[in-house]
Amino acid sequence: MLRLCKWRESVEVYDVKLQVYLLAENRLFREALTRILNKKGDIRVIEAASLGTDAAARIAELKPDLLLADSTVFSACEVSLIPLLRKLLPNLRIVMIGMDSDRDMFLHAVREGAQGYVLKDASAAEVAGAVRAVINHEAVCPPCLISILFDSVAQSQSAFPTAQVQRQLGFSRREQQLIHMISEGLTNKEIATRLGLSQQTVKNHVHRMLRKAGATDRLTIVERWHEVRALPGTGQAWAASRFRSASGGSSA
């Protein structure tokens, strides 16, 4: 039975194994999915809501096992909700419902900490199956998105921080992390969302990178980074620094 409030629909809580908080913009979608999931014997939607200023506090108060969220909610957020919730509820599992097989939205959800991703045309059985799998510490995504995940991991290898870049340009690990995103054409706002930082923090990093690289624009930063990474010994220097770090000191 539903109790309608200003922006949330509360659901009677029963003693069941899987407690789910549903966060989605569309009210009809929330109500329909709540009814469907509550018919499953092992799943109970404890509350269904649209995004409000107190969303994080409310979710933290109820302490659900899993957050089931419409991805459009997070793309509309000025400050990403997922990193905040992961700090408040370290054991919270997250499944996102994507509106389509959008590459950027899918990768954004994964980077933010989602362990499951289903598309809007998924069946009730598929959504319930994703909830159960993620609760059991499995990862779930549609077959059509698996290749995107593999490609992203392969491409990210070139974005690893290197000791060579740090020596030549003075870029910190965080600044080197930003370079890859700048090369993708992401704005400060998009970078801030992806990393869970404020826009001002990202802006400050970019200003320092411009100064260190002697550059006047973001493109030149990326060009200088590629030039330094192409120098002989870059990979070996990074591996050596990692080995020394792991072993707790330099070799004799």
C-alpha positions as CSV (number, residue, x, y, z in Angstrom):
1,M,0.0,0.0,0.0
2,L,1.3,3.4,-1.0
3,R,1.3,6.6,1.0
4,L,1.7,9.6,-1.3
5,C,3.8,12.5,-0.1
6,K,5.1,15.7,-1.8
7,W,7.9,14.0,-3.8
8,R,8.1,10.4,-2.5
9,E,5.9,7.4,-2.2
10,S,6.5,5.5,1.1
11,V,5.9,1.8,1.1
12,E,5.0,-0.3,4.1
13,V,8.2,-2.1,5.3
14,Y,8.0,-5.9,5.7
15,D,10.6,-8.3,7.1
16,V,12.1,-9.3,3.7
17,K,15.6,-10.0,2.6
18,L,16.2,-7.3,0.0
19,Q,15.3,-3.7,0.9
20,V,15.4,-1.5,-2.2
21,Y,15.2,2.3,-2.5
22,L,13.8,3.4,-5.9
23,L,14.9,6.8,-7.2
24,A,13.4,8.0,-10.5
25,E,12.0,11.1,-12.0
26,N,8.9,9.8,-13.6
27,R,6.1,9.1,-11.1
28,L,4.2,6.6,-13.3
29,F,7.4,4.7,-13.8
30,R,8.1,4.7,-10.1
31,E,4.7,3.4,-9.2
32,A,4.6,0.7,-11.9
33,L,8.1,-0.6,-11.0
34,T,7.3,-0.5,-7.3
35,R,4.2,-2.6,-7.8
36,I,6.1,-5.1,-10.0
37,L,9.0,-5.6,-7.7
38,N,6.8,-5.8,-4.6
39,K,5.2,-8.8,-6.1
40,K,8.5,-10.7,-5.8
41,G,8.7,-12.6,-2.6
42,D,12.2,-11.6,-1.8
43,I,12.2,-7.9,-2.8
44,R,10.6,-4.9,-1.1
45,V,10.7,-1.3,-2.3
46,I,10.8,0.5,1.0
47,E,10.4,3.9,-0.7
48,A,10.1,5.3,-4.2
49,A,11.1,9.0,-4.8
50,S,12.1,11.6,-7.3
51,L,15.3,13.5,-6.7
52,G,15.0,16.1,-3.8
53,T,17.5,18.1,-1.9
54,D,17.2,15.7,1.0
55,A,17.5,12.5,-1.1
56,A,21.0,11.5,0.3
57,A,19.9,12.1,3.9
58,R,16.6,10.2,3.4
59,I,18.4,7.2,1.8
60,A,21.0,7.2,4.5
61,E,18.2,7.2,7.1
62,L,16.4,4.2,5.6
63,K,19.6,2.2,5.0
64,P,18.4,0.1,2.1
65,D,20.4,-2.8,0.8
66,L,20.3,-1.5,-2.8
67,L,19.6,1.7,-4.6
68,L,17.7,1.3,-7.9
69,A,18.1,4.6,-9.8
70,D,17.0,6.1,-13.1
71,S,20.2,7.3,-14.7
72,T,18.5,10.6,-15.8
73,V,18.3,11.6,-12.1
74,F,22.1,11.6,-11.9
75,S,22.7,13.2,-15.2
76,A,20.6,16.1,-14.0
77,C,22.5,16.5,-10.7
78,E,24.9,19.3,-10.1
79,V,26.7,17.2,-7.6
80,S,26.8,13.5,-8.1
81,L,24.8,11.6,-5.5
82,I,26.4,8.2,-5.8
83,P,29.9,9.1,-4.4
84,L,28.1,10.8,-1.4
85,L,25.9,7.8,-0.8
86,R,28.9,5.4,-1.0
87,K,30.5,7.4,1.8
88,L,27.4,7.4,3.9
89,L,26.5,3.8,3.2
90,P,29.7,1.9,2.3
91,N,27.8,-1.4,1.8
92,L,25.1,0.1,-0.4
93,R,24.7,-1.7,-3.7
94,I,23.7,0.3,-6.8
95,V,21.8,-0.6,-10.0
96,M,21.1,2.0,-12.6
97,I,18.4,2.0,-15.2
98,G,19.6,3.6,-18.4
99,M,17.3,5.2,-20.8
100,D,19.3,3.7,-23.7
101,S,22.6,2.0,-24.5
102,D,24.4,5.4,-24.3
103,R,28.2,4.7,-24.0
104,D,29.0,7.8,-21.9
105,M,26.1,7.3,-19.4
106,F,27.0,3.6,-19.0
107,L,30.7,4.3,-18.3
108,H,29.8,7.2,-16.0
109,A,27.6,4.9,-14.0
110,V,30.3,2.4,-13.7
111,R,32.9,5.0,-12.7
112,E,30.6,6.4,-10.1
113,G,30.2,3.0,-8.5
114,A,27.2,1.3,-10.0
115,Q,27.5,-2.5,-9.9
116,G,24.5,-3.1,-12.2
117,Y,23.1,-1.4,-15.3
118,V,19.9,-2.4,-17.0
119,L,18.1,-0.7,-19.9
120,K,14.6,0.8,-19.7
121,D,13.2,-1.9,-21.9
122,A,14.4,-4.7,-19.6
123,S,11.6,-7.0,-18.4
124,A,10.5,-7.2,-14.8
125,A,12.3,-10.5,-14.4
126,E,15.5,-9.0,-15.7
127,V,15.3,-6.0,-13.3
128,A,14.6,-8.3,-10.4
129,G,17.4,-10.6,-11.5
130,A,19.8,-7.7,-11.6
131,V,18.8,-6.7,-8.1
132,R,19.5,-10.2,-6.8
133,A,22.8,-10.5,-8.6
134,V,24.2,-7.2,-7.4
135,I,23.1,-7.9,-3.8
136,N,25.2,-11.2,-4.2
137,H,28.2,-9.1,-5.2
138,E,27.9,-9.8,-8.9
139,A,28.1,-7.2,-11.7
140,V,25.4,-6.9,-14.3
141,C,25.1,-5.2,-17.6
142,P,23.4,-5.8,-21.0
143,P,25.4,-7.9,-23.5
144,C,25.4,-5.0,-25.9
145,L,27.5,-2.9,-23.5
146,I,30.1,-5.4,-22.6
147,S,32.4,-4.5,-25.5
148,I,32.2,-0.8,-24.5
149,L,33.4,-1.8,-21.0
150,F,36.4,-3.8,-22.5
151,D,37.3,-0.9,-24.9
152,S,37.2,1.6,-22.0
153,V,39.5,-0.5,-19.9
154,A,41.9,-1.0,-22.8
155,Q,42.0,2.8,-23.6
156,S,42.4,3.7,-19.9
157,Q,45.8,2.0,-19.9
158,S,47.3,5.0,-21.7
159,A,46.0,7.3,-19.0
160,F,48.1,5.7,-16.1
161,P,50.2,8.3,-14.3
162,T,53.9,8.1,-15.0
163,A,57.0,9.1,-13.1
164,Q,58.3,10.5,-16.4
165,V,55.4,12.9,-16.8
166,Q,55.8,14.0,-13.1
167,R,59.5,14.7,-13.6
168,Q,59.2,16.5,-16.9
169,L,56.0,18.5,-16.3
170,G,55.5,18.4,-12.6
171,F,52.0,17.0,-13.0
172,S,50.5,15.3,-9.9
173,R,48.7,12.0,-10.2
174,R,45.4,13.8,-10.0
175,E,46.4,16.2,-12.7
176,Q,47.5,13.3,-15.0
177,Q,44.1,11.7,-14.3
178,L,42.5,14.9,-15.6
179,I,44.5,14.9,-18.8
180,H,42.8,11.8,-20.2
181,M,39.4,13.4,-19.5
182,I,40.5,16.7,-21.1
183,S,41.6,14.8,-24.2
184,E,38.0,13.3,-24.4
185,G,36.7,16.9,-24.7
186,L,35.0,16.8,-21.3
187,T,34.2,20.2,-19.7
188,N,35.2,21.1,-16.1
189,K,31.6,20.3,-15.0
190,E,31.7,16.9,-16.6
191,I,35.1,16.1,-15.1
192,A,33.9,17.3,-11.7
193,T,30.9,15.0,-11.9
194,R,32.9,12.0,-13.0
195,L,35.5,12.4,-10.2
196,G,33.1,13.6,-7.5
197,L,34.9,16.9,-7.2
198,S,33.6,20.5,-7.2
199,Q,33.9,22.5,-10.5
200,Q,36.2,25.0,-8.7
201,T,38.6,22.3,-7.7
202,V,38.8,21.0,-11.3
203,K,39.3,24.6,-12.5
204,N,42.1,25.1,-10.1
205,H,43.8,21.9,-11.3
206,V,43.5,23.0,-14.9
207,H,45.0,26.4,-14.2
208,R,48.0,24.7,-12.5
209,M,48.4,22.3,-15.4
210,L,48.4,25.2,-17.9
211,R,51.2,27.0,-15.9
212,K,53.3,23.8,-15.5
213,A,53.1,22.9,-19.2
214,G,53.7,26.5,-20.3
215,A,50.4,26.2,-22.2
216,T,47.7,28.7,-23.0
217,D,44.9,26.3,-23.8
218,R,43.7,22.8,-22.8
219,L,44.7,21.2,-26.2
220,T,48.4,22.2,-25.7
221,I,48.3,20.5,-22.3
222,V,47.3,17.2,-23.9
223,E,49.9,17.6,-26.7
224,R,52.7,18.2,-24.1
225,W,51.5,15.2,-22.2
226,H,51.7,13.0,-25.3
227,E,55.2,14.3,-26.1
228,V,56.5,13.5,-22.7
229,R,54.9,10.0,-22.6
230,A,56.6,9.3,-26.0
231,L,60.0,9.8,-24.5
232,P,62.1,6.6,-24.0
233,G,61.9,4.9,-20.7
234,T,58.4,6.3,-19.7
235,G,56.9,2.9,-19.1
236,Q,60.0,1.5,-17.3
237,A,60.1,4.6,-15.0
238,W,56.5,4.1,-14.1
239,A,57.0,0.4,-13.4
240,A,60.1,1.0,-11.4
241,S,58.3,3.7,-9.3
242,R,55.4,1.3,-8.6
243,F,57.8,-1.5,-7.6
244,R,59.7,0.8,-5.2
245,S,56.4,2.0,-3.7
246,A,55.1,-1.6,-3.3
247,S,58.3,-2.9,-1.7
248,G,58.6,0.1,0.6
249,G,61.9,1.5,-0.6
250,S,64.6,1.4,-3.2
251,S,66.6,-1.6,-4.0
252,A,70.2,-2.0,-2.8
